[in-house]
Amino acid sequence: MWGGWNQTLHGVWSKQPTTLFPAPIAMGATWDPALIHTVAEKMSDEARALYNAHADGPRSKHGLVFRSPVINISRDPRWGRIQEVFSEDPLLTSHFAVAYIRGLQGDDINHLKLAATVKHFAVNNVETGRQHLSAAVDERNLFEYWLPHWRAAIMEGHAQSVMSSYNAINGTPDAVNHYLLTEILRKKWGFDGFVTDDLGAVHLLTDGGNNRNGSEPGQRWSEDPVAAAAEAIKAGNDSDDAEFEKNLPIAVKRGLLTEKELDAAVRNVLRVGFRLGAFDPPETSAYARISMDVVRAPEHLELAQKLAAESLTLLSNRQNFLPLHREVVHKIAVIGPAGGEEYETGNYYGTPSHKTSVVAGLKQLLGDSVSVDFGQGVGFVEQVNSGEMEKAISLAK
């Protein structure tokens, strides 16, 4: 969309190195919305520079619509995507969502720097079965726990796009949930951007539908993909991938959808495009002057280091063990899968030019006088390797 949608959850996703910032769960641990606003500004600078330079994104040339931030709530540590979100608390998430969105989009709603797509709307915090599950939620919990941060993202942050999630709420899939997408989002909160569904969600509405890799069944909401596409538009879901392109013209011909209803959805999408200046001469935009010099600029790398430091929480420091001093410490064992070169960097991020593991960082800090050894012990999700476990135990001893 205007060069293709992209991601910048904690760094612009690109075919070339960009600044990698700590993951959103680390952002939340700073308790500092102003810092996150600054981080989002720097990410948007890099995103605009890549767009201005017509650089290659993951799928096409860089665009101006970014499917970030993720503002779901991390209620259960077994979810598997906690790295993508700020907190388990709606109030903290509200503050961070607003700061992030304003940093990404800029302060002038009519001259957007980027368009933020907040996701996944709504009541989405389960990974396994999310393509077909239905969350049972009463009205009080919906408005007091599951929606306050979404309200803030729309009414205070003025997010220009919302992604509807795969799951259903009380039996109605979110991609065709008129109450959620129209009654609440547009009428209650005054949202005037566009809604897009999570990738393939409209496809998953049809009876027997599977997600793109065929591993899980869909919602089985309808047997007719044309009717499903039409209902998604009427519910307030303005944008999709191949399902809309293929089925909406047929839906109009069959009388399942009026041209007026279709025009309303197109208008919602184009409104954001005009605010982005995508149809104006480039020289008329103040953002058109942002050059590639900002990508991985020294101040951006320093900011990433600052954010990492601010996110750390020291729970215990027995006998004043920290900070480490090379004069006192002679041998260090780094144990666990996050310590080596294969450590996780999160989802939807900027590619760093290099990575520094815990082991490498300690060796760099302490020099050759201190022995730093690594034992993986276990994997992140793999079954325990007895040899690796024994190595780690031996090293610890």
C-alpha positions, 0 to 999 in steps of 0.5 A: 500500500503506497509502496507496500505495508511494512513492520517496525515493531522495534526497528524497520523491517528491510532488506538492508540493516536498520537500527534494532531497538529492544523488543516492546516488552523491554520498552514496557519495562522502562515505564517511560512513554516519553522515551518510547515516543522518541524511539518511534520518531527515530524508527519513522525517520528511518522508514521515511528515508527508505521510502524516499530512496525507493529502497527494497522492503521485505516484499516490495518497495518501502511503503508508508503504512506500518503494522505496528504497534501490537497492543494486545495484553499479555495475560499468560506467559505461555502465549508465545508472543509476549515479546511483541507487547508492552504489558499485561496492564491496560493502563500502562499499555494505553500510555505506551500505545499513544506515545508510540503511535504519535511518535510514528505518525507525527503530530499533524493528522492531516500530514502524516509521517507514517500510518500506524496499524494497531493490532490485533483487534480484539481480545487476542492473546492466545496463539494456538487455535487463534484462527478458529477460537471464540472468546467469551467476554461479558460487556463489563470485562470487554470495556474495563479490561480488553478495550481501554488501551484500544480506545486510547490508541484511537481517541488519543493516539489517532491511529490511522489503521486497525487490524482485526484479529483472527479470533471471534468474540462471543461467536462472531469472528472479528473480521465480520464483527459489526459491533466491534468494527463499526458500533464501537470503533467508528461510532463510539470512538470516532475512528476515521482511518481504515480497518484491515484484517489479519493476513488471510482472516477473510479467507478463514471465514469460509467453511472448511477454510484453512490458513495459508499453510493449511495447518489449522481450520478457520472460523467456518462462519460461511460456506460462500467466500463471496458472501464472507467478503461482502459481510466483511466490508459491511461490518467495517473491514475495509482492506484485505488481500486476494479475497477482496480482489477476487470476490467483491466484484462478484458480490456486487453483481450478485447484489450481496454488496452495493457500490455505495458500501464498497465506495465507503471502504475505498474512501476510508483507505484513500483518506489515509493515503491523502493524509500521508501525501502519497498523491502529492508531489514529493517536494511538497512534503516536509518528510520528503527531505529525510535522507538515508543518512538517518538509517542507523545514525549514531544517535539512533544506535545510542538510543537503542543502547539507552533503551536497553539499559533503561529496560533492565530490572535488577532483582538481587545483587548479593554481596555486591557482586555487580558491577563486574570487576576484572580484578576480582572475577576470574571465571564466568559461566554463561548458561542458557539458550539466550547467552550464545550467538543464536539468541532471539531478537524478537519479531518484525524488527530491523536487521542489525549489521552485527549482533553481540551475544552475552558471551561476546559482550562479557569478553569484550568488557572483561578482556583476556584476563577473565575466562568466559565459557558458555553452556546452552543447557536447554533450547528455547522450545526444543526437547532437552539435549542430555549432552548439552545439559550435562555440559552446563551442569559441569560448567556450573560446578 
